[in-house]
Amino acid sequence: MDDDLRSRRGRLRGFSINRLIPNVLTLAALCSGLTAIRFGLQGEMRLAVIAIIVAAIFDALDGRVARRLGVTSRFGAELDSLSDFLCFGVAPALVLYLGSLREAGSLGWIVVLMFPICSALRLARFNTALVSDTPPPAWTGSFFTGVPAPAGALLALMPLMVSFEIEAAWPRHALVVGIVLVAVGGLMVSRLPTFSFKKGRVPRHLVLPALLSAALVMTVIASSPWIGLSLLGLGYMALIPFSWMAYRRQAMADRQAAAAPGEVVPLRAVDPQD
């Protein structure tokens, strides 16, 4: 009798609204990715790109909201990975195929297939790292291995975004789009460490310059959104060498701290997976 009463109370209590908010945001991102495919099939390439950008915004929010509310779960992580694969692997590849690469015939389709495959491989590697028996050092949480899927999608869409702003055919040429798509796919599955910006802190003396820089970026995006977003993508690419150097410096310091007193640690290139 007591067991039945406790079971009924558990069913009545259910899940709190806070536990559902991150998953709702993930589903909103998934809907945006599917809508991007719909716009692409209708030939509305600008709306398709906007839908993918909206999906990236929702994707950036769901994990942060889950951590702030303390409601992270394995279910949410799996749902997020499935959403990322569609929104930032399948959707941008199909949009680029419909907007440019179908002119290249079978070769264009092969390039298109490569991009979601790279996205799937990257997400699978990320999910495997989450359940590793030997967790990496805490400082590695400030880095991703390879370019994350949302950033990769926006980088891949840069030629299309440039073509929206300037009256020229070359940004949407199949050769240009194909080269960018292959390069970004390679960065996604690479071992290059990239900044995650999740745990970064801004020193007090740099708060005002950071706010002014953010305001400048927002002004450029508001006045010329496609050029502004493309410049933002180029800025992200320019940060990759700095992230590699920061990772290597931190990894070397970690090895020296772990070494026995008096032991000399040889200088060598550091693998981001070490």
C-alpha positions as semicolon CSV with decimal commas, in nm:
position;residue;x (nm);y (nm);z (nm)
1;M;0,000;0,000;0,000
2;D;0,280;0,242;0,092
3;D;0,466;0,152;-0,228
4;D;0,155;0,229;-0,437
5;L;0,113;0,564;-0,262
6;R;0,476;0,660;-0,321
7;S;0,446;0,556;-0,687
8;R;0,138;0,775;-0,734
9;R;0,307;1,071;-0,570
10;G;0,610;1,025;-0,797
11;R;0,388;1,026;-1,105
12;L;0,205;1,338;-0,987
13;R;0,527;1,519;-0,907
14;G;0,683;1,452;-1,252
15;F;0,958;1,674;-1,391
16;S;1,002;2,038;-1,304
17;I;0,971;2,300;-1,577
18;N;1,338;2,387;-1,532
19;R;1,442;2,038;-1,643
20;L;1,246;2,079;-1,967
21;I;1,374;2,424;-2,070
22;P;1,713;2,307;-2,213
23;N;1,548;2,029;-2,414
24;V;1,287;2,275;-2,545
25;L;1,569;2,499;-2,666
26;T;1,736;2,200;-2,834
27;L;1,408;2,113;-3,008
28;A;1,377;2,476;-3,119
29;A;1,724;2,447;-3,276
30;L;1,617;2,124;-3,447
31;C;1,306;2,292;-3,587
32;S;1,519;2,579;-3,717
33;G;1,750;2,334;-3,893
34;L;1,459;2,155;-4,056
35;T;1,311;2,490;-4,158
36;A;1,644;2,581;-4,320
37;I;1,613;2,271;-4,539
38;R;1,258;2,373;-4,633
39;F;1,370;2,724;-4,730
40;G;1,658;2,576;-4,931
41;L;1,419;2,353;-5,127
42;Q;1,205;2,660;-5,201
43;G;1,507;2,857;-5,324
44;E;1,497;3,104;-5,031
45;M;1,869;3,087;-4,957
46;R;1,881;3,396;-4,736
47;L;1,604;3,263;-4,515
48;A;1,776;2,922;-4,508
49;V;2,100;3,075;-4,380
50;I;1,909;3,283;-4,124
51;A;1,737;2,967;-4,000
52;I;2,074;2,796;-3,949
53;I;2,202;3,101;-3,760
54;V;1,892;3,089;-3,538
55;A;1,963;2,720;-3,476
56;A;2,318;2,811;-3,371
57;I;2,182;3,067;-3,122
58;F;1,946;2,811;-2,967
59;D;2,230;2,557;-2,958
60;A;2,453;2,804;-2,774
61;L;2,179;2,864;-2,518
62;D;2,060;2,511;-2,435
63;G;2,382;2,382;-2,280
64;R;2,446;2,701;-2,087
65;V;2,091;2,708;-1,953
66;A;2,119;2,341;-1,850
67;R;2,442;2,408;-1,660
68;R;2,305;2,722;-1,495
69;L;1,992;2,540;-1,380
70;G;2,188;2,229;-1,279
71;V;1,973;1,999;-1,496
72;T;2,230;1,848;-1,732
73;S;2,148;1,490;-1,832
74;R;2,266;1,217;-2,065
75;F;1,935;1,238;-2,253
76;G;1,988;1,609;-2,317
77;A;2,343;1,549;-2,439
78;E;2,228;1,283;-2,688
79;L;1,940;1,498;-2,810
80;D;2,179;1,790;-2,855
81;S;2,417;1,578;-3,065
82;L;2,136;1,458;-3,292
83;S;2,015;1,816;-3,334
84;D;2,370;1,937;-3,411
85;F;2,415;1,673;-3,679
86;L;2,103;1,783;-3,863
87;C;2,131;2,159;-3,806
88;F;2,505;2,198;-3,868
89;G;2,590;1,893;-4,076
90;V;2,298;1,806;-4,301
91;A;2,119;2,143;-4,334
92;P;2,417;2,361;-4,445
93;A;2,539;2,090;-4,683
94;L;2,198;2,066;-4,852
95;V;2,161;2,444;-4,867
96;L;2,503;2,477;-5,032
97;Y;2,420;2,195;-5,274
98;L;2,094;2,358;-5,377
99;G;2,249;2,704;-5,396
100;S;2,572;2,617;-5,576
101;L;2,717;2,267;-5,583
102;R;2,446;2,094;-5,787
103;E;2,600;2,271;-6,086
104;A;2,904;2,046;-6,036
105;G;2,697;1,728;-6,083
106;S;2,814;1,407;-5,917
107;L;3,139;1,563;-5,794
108;G;2,942;1,835;-5,617
109;W;2,726;1,573;-5,447
110;I;3,035;1,384;-5,330
111;V;3,167;1,704;-5,168
112;V;2,827;1,761;-5,008
113;L;2,823;1,408;-4,862
114;M;3,166;1,463;-4,711
115;F;3,054;1,751;-4,489
116;P;2,779;1,576;-4,284
117;I;3,006;1,271;-4,257
118;C;3,277;1,490;-4,102
119;S;3,015;1,641;-3,871
120;A;2,896;1,295;-3,762
121;L;3,253;1,176;-3,698
122;R;3,331;1,484;-3,493
123;L;3,017;1,451;-3,281
124;A;3,081;1,079;-3,228
125;R;3,435;1,156;-3,109
126;F;3,300;1,424;-2,875
127;N;3,038;1,189;-2,725
128;T;3,300;0,917;-2,678
129;A;3,524;1,160;-2,488
130;L;3,237;1,235;-2,247
131;V;3,230;0,875;-2,123
132;S;3,606;0,817;-2,120
133;D;3,742;0,611;-1,831
134;T;4,031;0,854;-1,788
135;P;3,893;1,210;-1,780
136;P;4,126;1,477;-1,921
137;P;4,268;1,758;-1,705
138;A;4,020;2,026;-1,604
139;W;4,192;2,296;-1,811
140;T;4,113;2,111;-2,135
141;G;3,750;2,219;-2,087
142;S;3,855;2,556;-2,230
143;F;3,929;2,392;-2,567
144;F;3,748;2,190;-2,831
145;T;3,924;1,931;-3,044
146;G;3,867;2,058;-3,395
147;V;3,620;2,323;-3,504
148;P;3,281;2,268;-3,335
149;A;2,983;2,186;-3,555
150;P;2,796;2,521;-3,524
151;A;3,109;2,722;-3,606
152;G;3,186;2,482;-3,892
153;A;2,840;2,534;-4,041
154;L;2,874;2,913;-4,034
155;L;3,225;2,895;-4,183
156;A;3,099;2,671;-4,463
157;L;2,818;2,917;-4,540
158;M;3,054;3,215;-4,572
159;P;3,074;3,209;-4,956
160;L;2,695;3,210;-4,975
161;M;2,673;3,497;-4,725
162;V;2,927;3,702;-4,920
163;S;2,726;3,646;-5,239
164;F;2,420;3,798;-5,069
165;E;2,609;4,124;-5,010
166;I;2,812;4,182;-5,326
167;E;2,702;4,176;-5,687
168;A;2,939;3,905;-5,806
169;A;2,903;3,542;-5,911
170;W;3,240;3,410;-5,794
171;P;3,156;3,362;-5,422
172;R;2,881;3,117;-5,516
173;H;3,088;2,936;-5,780
174;A;3,091;2,561;-5,724
175;L;3,472;2,551;-5,708
176;V;3,490;2,817;-5,435
177;V;3,208;2,662;-5,230
178;G;3,355;2,313;-5,271
179;I;3,703;2,416;-5,155
180;V;3,560;2,594;-4,850
181;L;3,336;2,298;-4,765
182;V;3,623;2,049;-4,785
183;A;3,854;2,274;-4,581
184;V;3,597;2,331;-4,307
185;G;3,510;1,960;-4,295
186;G;3,879;1,884;-4,248
187;L;3,902;2,136;-3,962
188;M;3,601;1,977;-3,792
189;V;3,762;1,631;-3,775
190;S;4,114;1,762;-3,713
191;R;4,293;1,747;-3,377
192;L;4,356;2,120;-3,370
193;P;4,256;2,268;-3,031
194;T;4,014;2,558;-3,064
195;F;3,885;2,793;-2,795
196;S;3,549;2,688;-2,652
197;F;3,473;3,027;-2,486
198;K;3,268;2,843;-2,222
199;K;3,502;2,896;-1,929
200;G;3,689;3,200;-2,049
201;R;3,728;3,499;-1,820
202;V;3,792;3,860;-1,915
203;P;4,045;4,044;-1,694
204;R;3,907;4,352;-1,522
205;H;4,125;4,592;-1,719
206;L;3,998;4,441;-2,046
207;V;3,625;4,449;-1,969
208;L;3,567;4,792;-2,124
209;P;3,770;4,717;-2,443
210;A;3,585;4,383;-2,474
211;L;3,248;4,558;-2,449
212;L;3,353;4,818;-2,705
213;S;3,474;4,544;-2,941
214;A;3,147;4,357;-2,900
215;A;2,953;4,678;-2,971
216;L;3,162;4,736;-3,285
217;V;3,096;4,381;-3,407
218;M;2,723;4,419;-3,343
219;T;2,723;4,752;-3,530
220;V;2,890;4,597;-3,835
221;I;2,650;4,301;-3,831
222;A;2,349;4,533;-3,795
223;S;2,457;4,755;-4,086
224;S;2,588;4,482;-4,320
225;P;2,482;4,148;-4,168
226;W;2,630;3,915;-4,428
227;I;2,966;4,091;-4,447
228;G;2,970;4,126;-4,068
229;L;2,906;3,755;-4,014
230;S;3,170;3,667;-4,273
231;L;3,424;3,889;-4,098
232;L;3,329;3,723;-3,770
233;G;3,403;3,386;-3,929
234;L;3,741;3,509;-4,054
235;G;3,818;3,639;-3,705
236;Y;3,738;3,297;-3,561
237;M;3,973;3,136;-3,813
238;A;4,246;3,382;-3,714
239;L;4,214;3,268;-3,350
240;I;4,295;2,903;-3,429
241;P;4,678;2,948;-3,425
242;F;4,650;3,130;-3,092
243;S;4,434;2,851;-2,946
244;W;4,691;2,593;-3,057
245;M;4,972;2,789;-2,892
246;A;4,770;2,837;-2,572
247;Y;4,690;2,464;-2,559
248;R;5,051;2,367;-2,618
249;R;5,172;2,608;-2,349
250;Q;4,920;2,479;-2,094
251;A;4,994;2,114;-2,179
252;M;5,368;2,172;-2,135
253;A;5,312;2,341;-1,799
254;D;5,091;2,051;-1,693
255;R;5,360;1,797;-1,785
256;Q;5,628;1,991;-1,602
257;A;5,411;2,011;-1,291
258;A;5,352;1,635;-1,302
259;A;5,716;1,550;-1,360
260;A;5,934;1,437;-1,067
261;P;6,164;1,702;-0,914
262;G;6,479;1,734;-1,117
263;E;6,336;1,546;-1,414
264;V;6,377;1,724;-1,745
265;V;6,069;1,727;-1,966
266;P;6,167;1,717;-2,336
267;L;6,023;1,991;-2,554
268;R;5,814;1,850;-2,834
269;A;5,493;1,913;-3,017
270;V;5,188;1,831;-2,808
271;D;4,897;1,632;-2,945
272;P;4,562;1,788;-2,844
273;Q;4,443;1,439;-2,754
274;D;4,727;1,375;-2,505
